[in-house]
């Protein structure tokens, strides 16, 4: 391969790097959004588990307060038994005591069931919290890294463009004109098809290159295009290792 055509290969390499960086402007934010959505969904599961635990904890506090109140009412009813003056009052207080005991028993049973449910919810919350923490540990470094790359893409593109200007100046005008014409049509910046003695197909479209076209690419000082996709064919000599 001549020095001039090597510059053409170098130019394509830089253009493909620019294309990759420009694509990253869309691809990286999309990846960040996807990973953040996964974290948000898992955080939502954690919030639901926490909400269930908060509700049952609040119910336990209410039952415990009810138990305290009913126990206090029971004590008051027992105290009143000592000062009743009629059988009617005595019977009424005994009824109050029976009802208070029943309410206390209901409160105690309810507290036991609520504590069982609380234990289950605590276990569920611990599991989803561990899963969320593991996911954060896995994804957050990737998110942070991509965000740093997003912030630096424009600067990276600027550096590659500056290098491109230098390389472009070394490419023969006839090749450069044809190259830029094709480049405008290809977002991936794949303009060249590099072939050698062993190549049988275009590296871009994979169409078999006929012998005449291959020979023209080897001998010609002007651009030779793939007859199928129009890529510029660049001949690369194979280096034979010394024995």
C-alpha positions as CSV (number, residue, x, y, z in Angstrom):
1,X,0.0,0.0,0.0
2,X,1.4,3.4,-0.9
3,X,1.9,6.1,1.7
4,X,-0.9,8.2,0.1
5,X,-3.4,5.3,0.4
6,X,-2.2,4.6,3.9
7,X,-3.2,8.1,4.8
8,X,-6.7,7.3,3.3
9,X,-6.9,4.3,5.6
10,X,-5.9,6.4,8.5
11,X,-8.5,9.0,7.5
12,X,-11.3,6.4,7.5
13,X,-10.1,5.2,10.9
14,X,-10.5,8.7,12.3
15,X,-13.9,9.2,10.6
16,X,-15.1,5.9,12.0
17,X,-14.0,7.1,15.5
18,X,-15.9,10.3,15.0
19,X,-19.0,8.4,13.9
20,X,-18.7,6.1,16.9
21,X,-18.4,9.1,19.3
22,X,-21.4,10.9,17.6
23,X,-23.4,7.7,18.0
24,X,-22.4,7.6,21.6
25,X,-24.2,10.9,22.2
26,X,-27.4,8.9,21.7
27,X,-26.4,5.5,22.8
28,X,-24.8,6.4,26.2
29,X,-27.8,8.5,27.4
30,X,-30.1,5.6,26.4
31,X,-28.0,3.1,28.3
32,X,-27.9,5.4,31.3
33,X,-31.7,5.8,31.2
34,X,-32.2,2.1,31.0
35,X,-30.0,1.3,33.9
36,X,-31.5,4.1,36.0
37,X,-35.0,2.8,35.1
38,X,-33.9,-0.6,36.4
39,X,-32.7,0.9,39.7
40,X,-35.8,3.0,40.0
41,X,-38.0,-0.1,39.5
42,X,-36.1,-2.0,42.2
43,X,-36.2,1.0,44.5
44,X,-40.0,1.0,44.0
45,X,-40.2,-2.6,45.1
46,X,-38.2,-1.7,48.2
47,X,-40.5,1.3,48.8
48,X,-43.6,-1.0,48.6
49,X,-42.0,-3.5,51.1
50,X,-41.1,-0.6,53.4
51,X,-44.7,0.7,53.1
52,X,-46.2,-2.6,54.1
53,X,-43.8,-2.8,57.1
54,X,-44.7,0.8,58.1
55,X,-48.5,0.0,58.0
56,X,-48.2,-3.1,60.1
57,X,-45.9,-1.3,62.6
58,X,-48.5,1.4,62.9
59,X,-51.3,-1.2,63.5
60,X,-49.2,-2.7,66.2
61,X,-48.7,0.6,67.9
62,X,-52.5,1.2,67.8
63,X,-53.2,-2.3,69.2
64,X,-50.6,-1.8,71.9
65,X,-52.2,1.6,72.9
66,X,-55.6,-0.1,72.8
67,X,-54.2,-2.8,75.1
68,X,-52.9,-0.1,77.5
69,X,-56.2,1.7,77.5
70,X,-58.2,-1.4,78.1
71,X,-55.9,-2.5,80.8
72,X,-56.3,0.9,82.5
73,X,-60.1,0.6,82.1
74,X,-60.0,-2.8,83.6
75,X,-58.1,-1.5,86.6
76,X,-60.5,1.3,87.0
77,X,-63.5,-1.1,86.9
78,X,-61.9,-3.3,89.6
79,X,-61.4,-0.2,91.8
80,X,-65.0,0.8,91.3
81,X,-66.1,-2.6,92.6
82,X,-65.0,-1.5,96.1
83,X,-67.3,1.5,96.2
84,X,-70.5,0.2,94.5
85,X,-73.7,0.6,96.6
86,X,-76.2,-1.4,94.7
87,X,-76.4,-4.8,93.0
88,X,-77.3,-3.1,89.8
89,X,-74.1,-1.1,89.8
90,X,-72.2,-4.2,90.8
91,X,-73.6,-6.2,87.8
92,X,-72.8,-3.3,85.4
93,X,-69.2,-3.1,86.6
94,X,-68.8,-6.9,86.3
95,X,-70.1,-6.6,82.7
96,X,-67.6,-3.9,82.0
97,X,-64.8,-6.1,83.5
98,X,-65.8,-9.0,81.2
99,X,-65.9,-6.8,78.2
100,X,-62.5,-5.2,79.0
101,X,-61.0,-8.7,79.4
102,X,-62.4,-9.8,76.1
103,X,-61.0,-6.6,74.4
104,X,-57.6,-7.2,76.1
105,X,-57.5,-10.8,74.8
106,X,-58.4,-9.6,71.3
107,X,-55.7,-7.0,71.4
108,X,-53.1,-9.5,72.6
109,X,-54.1,-12.0,69.9
110,X,-54.1,-9.3,67.2
111,X,-50.6,-8.1,68.4
112,X,-49.3,-11.6,68.1
113,X,-50.6,-11.9,64.5
114,X,-49.4,-8.5,63.6
115,X,-45.9,-9.2,64.9
116,X,-45.8,-12.4,62.8
117,X,-46.8,-10.4,59.8
118,X,-44.2,-7.8,60.7
119,X,-41.5,-10.4,60.9
120,X,-42.5,-11.6,57.4
121,X,-42.4,-8.0,56.0
122,X,-39.1,-7.4,57.7
123,X,-37.7,-10.4,56.0
124,X,-39.1,-9.3,52.6
125,X,-37.7,-5.8,53.1
126,X,-34.3,-7.2,53.9
127,X,-34.3,-9.3,50.8
128,X,-35.4,-6.6,48.4
129,X,-33.0,-4.1,50.1
130,X,-30.1,-6.5,49.6
131,X,-31.2,-7.0,46.0
132,X,-31.4,-3.2,45.5
133,X,-28.0,-2.6,47.1
134,X,-26.4,-5.3,44.9
135,X,-28.0,-3.8,41.8
136,X,-26.7,-0.3,42.8
137,X,-23.2,-1.8,43.4
138,X,-23.4,-3.4,39.9
139,X,-24.9,-0.6,37.9
140,X,-23.9,2.7,39.5
141,X,-20.3,2.5,38.5
142,X,-21.4,1.9,34.9
143,X,-23.8,4.8,35.1
144,X,-21.2,7.2,36.6
145,X,-18.6,6.1,33.9
146,X,-21.1,6.7,31.1
147,X,-22.0,10.1,32.4
148,X,-18.3,11.0,32.5
149,X,-18.0,9.8,28.9
150,X,-21.1,11.8,27.9
151,X,-19.5,15.0,29.4
152,X,-16.3,14.4,27.4
153,X,-17.7,13.3,24.0
154,X,-17.6,16.8,22.5
155,X,-14.0,17.3,23.6
156,X,-13.0,13.9,22.3
157,X,-14.6,14.6,18.9
158,X,-12.8,17.9,18.7
159,X,-9.4,16.2,19.2
160,X,-10.1,13.6,16.5
161,X,-11.3,16.3,14.1
162,X,-8.0,18.1,14.7
163,X,-6.1,15.0,13.8
164,X,-8.3,14.4,10.8
165,X,-7.4,17.8,9.3
166,X,-3.7,16.8,9.4
167,X,-4.2,13.4,7.8
168,X,-6.7,14.7,5.2
169,X,-4.0,17.1,3.9
170,X,-1.9,14.0,2.9
171,X,-4.6,12.3,0.9
172,X,-4.5,12.7,-3.0
173,X,-7.2,15.1,-4.1
174,X,-8.8,12.7,-6.5
175,X,-9.1,10.0,-3.8
176,X,-10.2,12.6,-1.2
177,X,-13.0,13.9,-3.4
178,X,-14.4,10.5,-4.0
179,X,-13.9,9.5,-0.3
180,X,-15.8,12.5,1.0
181,X,-18.6,11.9,-1.5
182,X,-19.2,8.4,-0.1
183,X,-18.6,9.5,3.5
184,X,-21.6,11.9,3.3
185,X,-23.9,8.9,2.5
186,X,-22.6,6.6,5.2
187,X,-23.3,7.3,8.9
188,X,-20.9,4.6,10.0
189,X,-18.0,6.1,8.0
190,X,-17.1,2.8,6.4
191,X,-15.9,4.0,3.1
192,X,-13.0,1.7,2.2
193,X,-12.7,-1.9,1.2
194,X,-9.1,-3.1,2.0
195,X,-8.1,-6.1,-0.1
196,X,-5.0,-8.2,-0.6
197,X,-3.9,-11.2,-2.6
198,X,-6.1,-13.5,-0.5
199,X,-9.2,-11.3,-0.5
200,X,-12.1,-12.5,-2.6
201,X,-14.9,-10.3,-1.3
202,X,-15.6,-6.7,-0.4
203,X,-15.2,-6.1,3.3
204,X,-18.2,-3.8,3.3
205,X,-20.9,-5.6,1.3
206,X,-19.2,-9.1,1.1
207,X,-19.8,-9.2,-2.6
208,X,-17.1,-11.2,-4.5
209,X,-14.7,-8.8,-6.3
210,X,-13.8,-9.9,-9.8
211,X,-10.2,-10.3,-10.9
212,X,-10.2,-7.3,-13.2
213,X,-11.4,-5.0,-10.4
214,X,-8.8,-6.3,-8.0
215,X,-6.1,-5.8,-10.6
216,X,-7.2,-2.2,-11.3
217,X,-7.2,-1.5,-7.5
218,X,-3.6,-2.8,-7.4
219,X,-2.4,-0.8,-10.4
220,X,-4.6,2.3,-10.6
221,X,-3.6,5.7,-9.3
222,X,-7.3,6.8,-9.2
223,X,-10.1,5.5,-7.0
224,X,-11.5,2.0,-7.9
225,X,-14.9,1.2,-6.5
226,X,-16.6,-2.0,-5.5
227,X,-19.1,-2.7,-8.3
228,X,-21.8,-3.7,-5.8
229,X,-21.7,-1.1,-2.9
230,X,-19.4,1.6,-4.3
231,X,-16.7,1.4,-1.5
232,X,-13.2,2.5,-2.5
233,X,-11.0,-0.5,-2.9
234,X,-7.6,-0.1,-1.4
235,X,-4.9,-2.7,-2.1
236,X,-2.8,-3.9,0.9
237,X,0.3,-6.0,0.2
238,X,0.8,-9.0,2.5
239,X,4.0,-9.0,4.3
240,X,5.8,-12.3,3.9
241,X,7.6,-13.3,7.1
242,X,11.3,-14.2,6.6
243,X,12.3,-17.8,7.1
